[in-house]
C-alpha cells in the first residue's frame, strides 16, 4: 500500500512539474464554454466559438498567463539573469579514461575441473 502512495505522489509531482495541471484546467474551461455555447447555438458553431481567441473566458486567460509565466521561468535566459539552474551545470571538459587494469578473459582450459568435465550420467529419458 505504501508503494502505491509513493507512486501516486511521484506521478503527481511529475505532472505538476510539466504543467499538466494547467492542461486539465484548460480542458475543464473548454468543456464549460462548449456546454454554455451549445445552449444557444448548434454543435459546430458552439465548437468554433469555444476555440476562437476572442471568445476566451476568465479561466482561459488564467491558464494562458500561468503557462506563459512557466515558460519564462524555464527559459534559458534566466541563467543569464543570475538565477540558479535547477540541475547541475554541464561540465566544460569531460575526460574519460580507461580503467587502470583490464581483466582478461579466463581460458577454458584453466577452469576448475568440475566446470569443464562431461556429466557423469546421461540425461533422463522420458517415459512415452
Secondary structure as UniProt FT lines:
FT   HELIX           2..18
FT   HELIX           20..37
FT   TURN            38..40
FT   HELIX           43..50
FT   HELIX           53..55
FT   HELIX           58..74
FT   HELIX           77..80
FT   TURN            81..82
FT   HELIX           108..110
FT   TURN            113..115
//
